[in-house]
Amino acid sequence: MNRLKSIGNFFLEVYNEFSNDNALKMSASLSYYTIFSMAPMLLVIISLLGIFYGQEAIQGQVFGQIQGLVGKEAALQIQDLIKKAELSNRSPLALTVGIITLVIGATGVFGEMQDSINRIWSLRAKPKKGWLKLLINRLLSFSMIISMGFVLLVSLVLNSMIDVFSNQLERIFNNDLVVVFYVVNLLVIFAVITLLFALVFNVLPDGKLYWKDSFVGAGFTAILFMIGKFLIGLYLSKSNVGSTYGSAGSIVIVLLWVNYSAAILYFGAEFTKVYVRRFGRGIVPKSETVIVYEQEISPDQLEEGQLGHVNVNNLRGYYERR
């Protein structure tokens, strides 16, 4: 009973942090940025993976996954956006400008994600050279895109191998073994998503987690994401969201899907923060990063000069516990 109560209190604290940080508002903001970043980001990923896996094969895999998430019409809309963002048959000057615009657009969504997780973890970068920090953030964001491409490439290869083995074994053995391979496929997907979230939690924010803590948070977020992916897909397939908004319905569906997915990501970030606070080894702020501490003060306290004080040792213990 005490254990159940402790678990309940833990998740109540996570929910309260999620609500206090206005995470749903940040999710809406991320979905807005994603609309403008999705086409260039997918174009970069497809171009990178196309080197190893073949351009047409990667496009088929990517759009098959997108169609499974948001439906055929929305997937076709995204495909059209990517075609318009392609840089082939352009002059050298237009190509250079296009590449710069492509990189800025592709990394924008990760910049917004970084700011949001910083806010959730009460961190704020205070660099001496703002332009250098911006450049580093863009490079980090681009490295995240490359990492996503590599992880997706590995997952595609593993999924292809599993599909080949399952198809061959289905002819020889009964359906029980096919179920085993289906479970193995789910575990591979779970491992890939967990790795992606661990990279997000460890690379993007201006605070560093210990890998054990980040994998706990990433694993929980991956479970939520896989369950949420099924429920969001079920909701979008049963509702009339697309038809309600007419020609803009496809974009609205993408916005909804990204909004819900971002909410899951930020809930996972809140879970990670509370887990680190209770059981983990702390968050280590990176160089030129400050900890933001919010304190409520009544008008009477302000008039009397009773601004209170912060127990710095306790605060440092939360962020640098060894």
C-alpha positions in Angstrom: 0.0 0.0 0.0 2.8 2.4 0.9 4.6 1.6 -2.4 1.4 2.4 -4.4 1.0 5.6 -2.5 4.6 6.5 -3.2 4.1 5.8 -6.9 0.9 7.9 -6.9 2.7 10.8 -5.2 5.5 10.6 -7.7 3.2 10.8 -10.8 1.1 13.5 -9.1 4.3 15.6 -8.7 5.1 14.9 -12.4 1.6 16.1 -13.4 1.9 19.2 -11.2 5.3 20.1 -12.7 3.8 19.5 -16.2 0.9 21.9 -15.4 3.0 24.6 -13.7 5.4 24.7 -16.6 2.6 25.3 -19.1 3.9 22.3 -21.1 0.8 22.1 -23.3 1.5 25.7 -24.4 5.0 24.8 -25.3 3.7 21.7 -27.2 1.5 24.1 -29.3 4.5 26.3 -30.0 6.6 23.3 -31.1 3.9 22.1 -33.5 3.9 25.5 -35.1 7.7 25.4 -35.6 7.5 21.8 -36.9 5.2 22.8 -39.8 8.0 25.1 -41.2 10.8 22.7 -40.3 9.3 19.4 -41.3 9.9 19.5 -45.0 13.6 20.6 -44.9 14.3 18.3 -42.0 12.8 15.2 -43.8 14.6 16.3 -47.0 18.0 16.3 -45.1 17.3 12.9 -43.5 16.1 11.4 -46.8 19.2 12.8 -48.6 21.6 11.4 -45.9 20.0 8.0 -45.8 19.7 7.8 -49.6 23.5 7.6 -49.8 23.4 4.2 -48.0 20.0 2.8 -48.7 18.8 4.3 -52.0 16.8 7.5 -52.5 13.6 5.9 -53.7 13.7 3.1 -51.0 14.1 5.6 -48.2 11.3 7.9 -49.6 9.0 4.9 -49.7 9.9 3.9 -46.1 9.6 7.4 -44.7 6.3 8.2 -46.4 4.9 4.8 -45.4 5.7 5.6 -41.8 4.1 9.1 -42.1 1.0 7.7 -43.8 0.6 5.3 -40.9 0.8 8.1 -38.4 -1.3 10.9 -40.0 -3.1 9.3 -43.0 -2.7 9.3 -46.7 -3.9 12.9 -47.5 -1.6 14.5 -44.9 1.3 12.3 -46.1 0.8 13.4 -49.7 0.7 17.1 -48.4 4.1 16.6 -46.7 5.5 14.8 -49.8 4.4 17.9 -51.9 6.2 20.2 -49.4 9.4 18.2 -49.7 9.3 18.3 -53.5 9.0 22.1 -53.4 12.0 22.3 -51.0 14.3 20.3 -53.2 17.4 22.1 -54.5 18.0 20.4 -57.8 18.2 22.4 -61.1 19.1 25.7 -59.5 21.9 28.2 -60.1 25.0 28.2 -57.8 23.8 31.3 -56.0 20.3 30.0 -55.5 21.7 26.6 -54.5 23.9 28.2 -51.8 21.0 30.3 -50.4 18.8 27.3 -50.6 21.2 25.1 -48.6 21.6 27.8 -45.9 17.8 28.2 -45.7 17.3 24.4 -45.6 19.7 24.0 -42.7 18.2 26.9 -40.7 14.7 25.6 -41.4 15.6 22.0 -40.5 17.2 22.9 -37.2 14.5 25.4 -36.1 12.4 22.7 -34.4 15.3 21.4 -32.3 16.0 25.0 -31.2 12.5 25.3 -29.9 12.7 21.9 -28.3 15.9 22.9 -26.5 14.4 26.1 -25.1 11.4 24.2 -23.8 13.4 21.5 -22.1 15.6 24.2 -20.6 12.5 25.8 -19.1 11.2 22.5 -17.8 14.6 21.8 -16.1 14.8 25.5 -14.8 17.9 26.2 -16.9 18.9 29.3 -18.9 21.9 29.9 -21.1 23.7 33.2 -20.4 26.5 33.2 -23.0 29.0 36.0 -23.3 28.9 35.7 -27.1 25.3 35.3 -28.2 26.2 34.7 -31.9 28.6 31.8 -30.9 25.9 30.2 -28.8 23.4 30.4 -31.7 26.0 28.8 -34.0 26.7 26.0 -31.5 22.9 25.4 -31.1 22.5 25.1 -34.8 25.4 22.7 -35.1 23.9 20.7 -32.2 20.5 20.6 -33.9 22.1 19.5 -37.2 24.0 16.8 -35.3 20.6 15.7 -33.9 19.3 15.4 -37.4 22.3 13.3 -38.5 21.9 11.1 -35.4 18.3 10.6 -36.1 19.2 9.6 -39.7 21.8 7.1 -38.5 19.4 5.6 -35.9 16.6 5.4 -38.5 19.0 3.7 -40.9 19.9 1.1 -38.3 16.3 0.5 -37.5 15.3 0.1 -41.2 18.1 -2.5 -41.6 17.0 -4.4 -38.5 13.3 -4.2 -39.5 14.1 -5.5 -43.0 16.1 -8.4 -41.5 13.3 -9.2 -39.1 10.7 -9.1 -41.9 12.8 -11.4 -44.1 13.3 -13.9 -41.3 9.6 -13.8 -40.2 8.4 -14.3 -43.8 10.7 -17.3 -44.3 9.9 -18.9 -40.9 6.1 -18.4 -41.4 6.3 -20.9 -44.3 8.1 -23.4 -42.1 6.7 -23.0 -38.6 3.3 -22.1 -37.1 2.0 -18.6 -36.3 3.4 -18.7 -32.7 6.9 -18.0 -33.9 5.6 -15.2 -36.1 4.2 -13.6 -33.0 7.6 -13.9 -31.4 9.2 -12.0 -34.3 6.4 -9.4 -34.0 7.3 -8.9 -30.4 11.0 -8.7 -31.3 10.2 -6.0 -33.9 8.3 -4.0 -31.2 11.3 -4.3 -28.9 13.6 -3.0 -31.7 11.3 0.0 -32.3 11.2 0.6 -28.5 15.0 0.5 -28.3 15.3 3.0 -31.2 12.8 5.4 -29.8 14.5 5.2 -26.4 17.9 6.0 -27.9 16.5 9.0 -29.7 14.9 10.4 -26.6 18.1 9.8 -24.6 20.0 11.8 -27.2 17.4 14.6 -27.0 17.6 14.7 -23.2 21.5 14.6 -23.1 22.5 16.7 -26.2 19.9 19.5 -26.6 19.4 21.1 -23.2 22.0 23.3 -21.4 22.2 20.7 -18.6 23.8 17.3 -18.7 22.3 14.1 -17.3 24.0 11.0 -16.3 23.3 8.4 -19.0 21.6 6.0 -16.6 19.2 8.7 -15.5 18.6 9.8 -19.1 17.8 6.3 -20.2 15.3 5.8 -17.4 13.5 9.0 -18.5 13.9 8.1 -22.2 12.5 4.6 -21.7 9.4 5.9 -19.9 8.9 8.5 -22.6 9.3 5.9 -25.3 6.6 3.7 -23.7 4.3 6.8 -23.6 5.1 7.6 -27.2 4.3 4.1 -28.5 1.0 4.0 -26.6 0.2 7.6 -27.6 1.1 6.9 -31.3 -1.6 4.1 -31.3 -4.2 6.2 -29.5 -3.6 9.4 -31.6 -3.7 7.4 -34.8 -7.0 5.8 -33.6 -8.5 9.2 -32.8 -7.5 10.7 -36.1 -8.9 7.8 -38.1 -12.2 7.8 -36.2 -12.7 11.6 -36.1 -13.6 14.0 -38.9 -10.9 16.5 -38.1 -9.5 16.6 -41.6 -12.9 17.1 -43.3 -13.9 19.8 -40.8 -11.2 22.2 -42.0 -11.5 21.5 -45.7 -8.4 22.1 -47.8 -6.4 22.9 -44.7 -7.4 19.6 -43.0 -4.1 17.8 -43.8 -2.1 20.5 -42.2 -4.4 20.5 -39.1 -3.9 16.8 -38.8 -0.1 17.1 -38.8 -0.4 20.0 -36.3 -2.6 17.8 -34.0 -0.2 14.8 -34.2 2.9 16.9 -33.5 1.1 18.7 -30.7 0.1 15.5 -28.9 3.6 14.0 -29.5 5.3 17.1 -28.1 3.1 16.9 -25.0 4.3 13.3 -24.5 7.9 14.4 -24.9 7.6 17.3 -22.4 5.7 15.0 -19.9 8.7 12.6 -20.3 11.0 15.6 -19.6 9.0 16.4 -16.4 9.2 12.7 -15.4 12.9 12.8 -15.9 13.3 15.9 -13.7 11.2 14.5 -10.9 13.1 11.1 -11.1 16.4 12.9 -11.0 15.2 14.9 -8.0 14.2 11.8 -6.1 16.5 9.0 -7.2 19.0 10.2 -9.7 22.4 11.8 -9.6 21.4 15.3 -10.6 21.5 17.7 -13.5 24.9 19.3 -14.2 24.5 22.8 -15.8 26.8 23.3 -18.8 29.2 26.2 -19.0 27.6 29.7 -19.1 24.3 28.3 -17.9 22.4 29.6 -14.9 19.7 28.0 -12.8 16.3 29.8 -12.8 14.5 29.8 -9.5 11.0 31.1 -9.3 9.6 32.4 -6.0 6.1 33.7 -5.3 5.9 36.9 -3.3 2.8 38.6 -1.9 2.3 42.4 -2.2 2.6 42.6 1.6 6.0 40.8 1.6 7.2 43.1 -1.2 6.2 46.3 0.7 7.9 45.0 3.9 11.0 43.9 2.0 10.5 40.3 3.0 11.7 38.7 -0.2 12.8 35.5 1.4 15.9 33.5 0.6 17.0 30.5 -1.3 18.8 27.6 0.3 21.6 27.5 -2.2 23.1 24.2 -0.9 19.8 22.4 -1.4 19.4 23.8 -4.8 22.9 22.9 -5.8 22.4 19.4 -4.5 19.5 18.9 -6.8 21.5 20.0 -9.9 24.9 18.5 -9.0 24.3 15.5 -6.8 27.1 13.0 -7.2 
